[in-house]
Each structure stands twice: as C-alpha cells, then as structure tokens.
Amino acid sequence: MQRIREDIRVAAIFGPGSRIKPVWFDWRRRKYEIREVTYAWQEREGEATLLHFAVSDGANLFELTWNSASRVWSLAAVEV
C-alpha cells in the first residue's frame, strides 16, 4: 500500500454506541463510494483514539482513519 496521510472529507453513519460506518469520501476532487468495509481496528496515540477502516470502492483498497480527539478523517493509504 502507498502511504498518503491526507485529510479528507468523509460521510459516515454514527450508530448506537461507538459504531461508525464510512459511506463515501472525497479525495483529490473525486468522490469514492464505499462498497465494503473489509476490516476495522483502533489504536491509541496520546490522548486520541484512532479508528482505522480498510475500505473498498470495488476496485481499490483504502485505509481511512478517524481521530477521536481532533475529529478529523484522513486517508492513510491506498492500494490501486
């Protein structure tokens, strides 16, 4: 996977409890519809909890990250 680390805009559904499901995201002026969340995990970085999502648009694999402290979404990596 190629590391990207760019802040992005994400539409997500925040469900009961701490459940989050990303639906689509914008990257470099293109909108990507998320067809599948293949894996999700979390880690701590100082005071923040980072939620990672491996997602696919049907052709490419992306790693999205939600920072709970700054409330910012980032595109961490992409595999095309």
N, C-alpha and C positions, 0 to 999 in steps of 0.2 A: 504494500500500500504506500502511496505517496502522501507524506505529511503535508498538510495545508495550514491549519491553525489560523483561520479567518473567521471573524464574527459574521454571523448570518442572521437572516430573519426566518423564523420557523412558526408555522401554525401547529399547535398541539392541543390535544384534549387532556385536560387535567381532571382525572376521575376521582372517585372516592379514595380516601387515604392519601397515599403518596404516588398513586399510579399516574404516569404521564405517557401519552401516546403521540409521537410526532406524526403529522399528516402530510405536510408538504414543507419545502423550504426553498428560498431564493439564494442562488449563488451566481455571481458574475452575470447578473441581469437575466438569469434563466430560472424558471420555476420547475422544481422537481417534485412530482407526486410520489409519495412513499407508498409502495405496494406491500412491503413486508418489513417488519422489524424482526431481524434474524437472531439478535442477541442483545441483552441489556445487562449492564453491571454498574457498580458505583465504587468510588474511592474517595478518600479524604485528601484535601490539600489545604493545610492550615485550618481555618475556621469553616471553609466551604466543603460541601459535599458535591462532587462532580458525578453527574449521571451520564453514562455513555450509552449510546444506542447505535448498533450496527444495523443499517437500513439499506433497502434496495429499491430502486425505481423500476426493476425488471431487467435492466441491462447493466447497471453499475452498482457498486457497493460503496457506501459512505459510512463514516463514523461521525455522528453528531454528539456534542457534549453540552449539557445544561449545567451551568454553575449556579448553585443554590444561593450563594452569597451575593454575587453581582447580578444575578438573574439575566445572564447573557448566554445565548446559544452560540456555539462555534462549530465550524466544520473542521474536524481534527485531521481527517484523512479521506482519501478517495482511491478506489481501485476501478479502473475502466477496462 
